[in-house]
Amino acid sequence: DLETGRPPRTSVGSVAMESQLCQCDKTAADCFARNQNTYNAKLQYYSNLKCHGTAPKC
């Protein structure tokens, strides 16, 4: 959970959930690796207050 810092609640021993989480993590890591050269550290703490328009869809 991003707000509390605690892991999301799942049923104990849920292999399907663990598999989905692993696949999601892998997909994100692959995306970050592919786009590493476009990362701009100056924008790391960019204020959301400066954002306008509709948010991009994931």
N, C-alpha and C positions, 0 to 999 in steps of 0.2 A: 504494500500500500504506500503510495508516494507521500501521503499526508502524515502517516504515523511512522513510517520507516519499517513497519512490520511486514513480513511476507503475507501474500494474499491467503485467505482461508480456502483450503481445499479439503476434500475428504481424505483422511489418513490412508495412505497406501493406494491412492488413485493413480494407477499406471497410465491411464489415458490422459489425465490432467498433467502428470509429470512429463509425458511425451510431448504434449502440446506446448508446455512451457519451454522445454528444451528446443523444440522446433522454432518457436517464436524468438528465443534468444539467438539461435543460429542465424535466422533470417536477418535480425537486426545487426548482428556482428558482421555478416557478409555485406550488408548495405553500407555500414560504417567503413569497412575496409575498401570497398569500391569507390567511395566518395571522399576518402581521407584527404586527397589533394585539393578538395574544394573547401575544407574546413578553415574558417576565419576566426582565430582566437580572439580578435578584437570584438566580435559579436557575442562572445560567451555569456556576458551579463547584460545583454541588450534589454532595455526596459520594454515590457509588453505595453506600457502606456503609449509608446511611440508607434505601435502597430495600428494600421487602419484597414478597413475592408474586411472581406470574408476570409476566414482561416482556410488554409489548404486542407483538403481531405486526405486522410491516411489511406 
